[in-house]
């Protein structure tokens, strides 16, 4: 019985280690994202139109990047950025942003509509 449990633990931990990205590497790769999304995935400027991606599920971020790259999602800016990303880049960037605190987002107001 101990061998079965140990085998299950090894399977789960090895598949988890192989899946996903590296948040530290992702932080470096995500520097270009800061122009619109902020350094932690929360744009802090008043007229921000980029969504908050801090705290998003990493698989959601990867799917969104893949969809921009393939053209399923349409946004000229994001399509341009995603076009150059390899799948590992997407996984690393997603790992970084998913570990950020999206709940601490500043209140963003748009002075044009007030």
Beta strands, then each sheet from edge to edge (+ up, - down):
end
